[in-house]
Amino acid sequence: MNALLRLWVLHARLGERRKRSDFDREQLVRRYAPGRSFADIGCMWSVHGAVGFLAEEAGATAVTGLDVMAPTPEFEAEHRRRGSALRFVRGDVHEPDTLAHVGEHDVVWCTGVLYHSPHPVLLLQRLHSITGQVLILATETIPDVPGLAHASVFYPGMRARDRGLHESLRPGRPALAISTEFDPAQSFGAWWWGLSAGAVRAMLAACGFGVLEEHGGPLHRTFVARPG
């Protein structure tokens, strides 16, 4: 890795360390959920419906969770414990039939999904179709590249040496298709894209969203957007 790339990585890691500590995404749930219907897209992996349960607590009128995964035992146990009315839909957000089952919601939350999608623009178009008032989108990002607006990286098929650069951005965090070679069987488990914040911002605009708020650092960004 040459000196310029090392500097790019170091600057990003330091910037992320400063930014990560001063923002709590859950405050967005508490602010936007009360009195509104709420959908959590990608609700199961590692969180077990926690965001949807929080939206219920905050006063959402109805809550739907969507994931390609089956409900986890942790989700089902918490659902029973709370006597929750959260409705779970199993399916692929890219598929129109799945979205018809989910239906439009005032607030749509989607975190940790965009960079796992082979078709991120299609994903945003699908989210637009079910967002009544507000989209809260959180995603891993790559640092902006000086002089190269809207930079993005396609990870599958990348040589090990080149993957090492991106792995060094997040030490100690193994990621399929970055820490390992890409395998098509990994499907949505793989990191398909490294998207800069500028690229995500442009994709949102192209799909009909206007950004209201933006939070985070070089390696993780949260957008609050309204369908235009």
N, C-alpha and C positions, 0 to 999 in steps of 0.2 A: 504494500500500500504506500503510495508516494505521499510526500509531505502535505500536499493540498488536500488529498482525501482524508488524511489523518486529522487535519484541522477541521474539515467539514464534520467528521464524526464527533470530535471533541466539543465543538461549538454546539452541536445538536444535543449532546448528552448533558452539558452544563445548562443549556436553556431549558431542557425538559425538567431537570432537577429543580430549577427555580419556579417553574410554572405549575408543576403537579401539586404542590402543597397548598396552593391558595384557592382551589376551586373544588366544590363538591357537587357533582352532577345531580345528586338526590334533591338538592334544593330546587332544581328545575321541575322535578316531579311534584314537589309540594306546592310550587307556584302555579303550574299549569293544569294539574289534574282536577282540583276542586270544581264540582259542578259541570264537568265535561266527561264525555266518553273517552276512553284511553285504550290504545292498543300497543302491546310490546311485541315487536317483530324480532325474533331470535331470543326467546325468553328463557330457554332451558339450559343451554350449555354453561355450566359452572355457576349459574345464579339461581336456578331452580325456581323461577317465577318471582324472585324477590322484588323486582321493580313493579310488577303488576300488583303484588300484595301491598306495596308502599302506596301505589296510586289509589287503591281501595281505601287504605287508612286515611289518605289525604282528602277523600271525599269525591272520588270519581263516580259518575253516575252508572257507568258500566265499564267493565274491563275485559279485554280479550288478549290472550297470549297466543303467539304463533311460533312454531318451530318445526324443522324437519325431523327432529328427535322426538321419540316417544316421551311422555311425562316421566320424570325421574321419581324414584321412591321418595326423595327428599321433598319434591314438589307435592306429591300426593299426600304425604304426611302433614305438611304445613297447610295444605288446602283443607284437610279434614279438621286440623286443630283450630283453624280460624273460622270454620264454617263459611268459607269464602264462596262468593258467587262468581269468581273469575272463571271465564269460559276459555277452555284451551282448544285450539285448532291445530291439528298436525298436518303439515303440508309445506310446499315450496312457495316462497313469496313471489317467485318469478312466474308462477302459473296463474292465469286468469281465473280458473275455477277455484283455486285456493283463496284468492282475494275476494271473490264473490261470497265465499263462506265467511270470511273475516268481516267484510263490510266496511263502510266508511266510519271513521272515528274522528272526533274533534282533535284529539292529540295522538300523534303516532310517535312512539319511541323506538329507535333502532340503533343499537350500539354493538360494535364488534362484528358487524356483518359485511359492510361494504367491501373491505379488502379481501374477504373470503369469497366474494362473488366473481365468477368468470366474466360476468356482464354487468359492471357497476352502473352504467348508464341505464340499462334496462331495469335494474333494481330501483333506481331513483324514480324512473317513470312509474313503476308499479306502486311505489310509496306515495307518489303524487296522487294516484287514482283513489287512494283510501284516506288521504289526509284532508280533513275538513277545515282545520284552523291552523294547527302548528305541527311541524315536524321537528323532533329533537334527534339529531343524528350525531353519533360519536364514532370515531374511527381512528385506527392507528394511521400515522402518516410518516412520510419521509421529509427531511428538512427541505425547505425551498433551495433550489439550485441557482446561485447568482448568475444572472444573464440568460436563464432558461425558464421562462414563465410556464406555469402549469406542468411542471416536470412530473413524469410518472415512470414506474419501472414495472416490467412484467417478469415475475420471478420464475415461472416454470421453464425448465430447460436451461437456466443460467448455469454457467460453469462454477465449480466449487470455489475457485479463487475469487470470483466476483460475488458469489453469495456471502463469502466471508466478510466483505465490507459491510453488507447490510446486517449480518449477524452481530457485528461489533457495535452496532447502534444500540442493541438491547442485550447486553451480556447477561448470561444466565437465564435467558428466556427462549428455550427451544421453540422453533416454529417450523411446521411442515412446509417444504418447498424452499426454505431458507437454510435451516440447520441441516436439512436432509435433501436428497435429490427428489424432484417432483415425481409423483406417482399418480396417474389419473384416478386410481381407486381412492385417493385421498379426498376427492370431490370437494365439498365445502370446508373440509378440515384444513385444506392447504391455504397458504397465503398466496393468492394469485397476483395481487397488485401492491406496489408501493406507490401511494398517491401523495403528492404534496398538498398542503392546505390550499394552495392556489388552484390546483387541478380539481379538488373537491368543490371549491367555491364555484368554479366555472361550470362543472357538471350540474350542480344545483340550479344555477341560472338557466342552463340549457334545457333543464327538465321542468322549468316553470316555477321555481322557488325563489323567493327573495330572502336573503339572510338578514335576520333581525339582531342576532347576537352571535359572538364567536368567542370561545374560551379554549385555553390550553396552550401547549408549547409545540416545539418542532416535531415531536414524535407522537403526539396524540391531540386530536382536536375535536371539540364539540361545537356543533352548529345548531342554532335555533332558527328555523326558517318557516316562512309562510307561503302557501301556494298562491301564485299570482294569477 
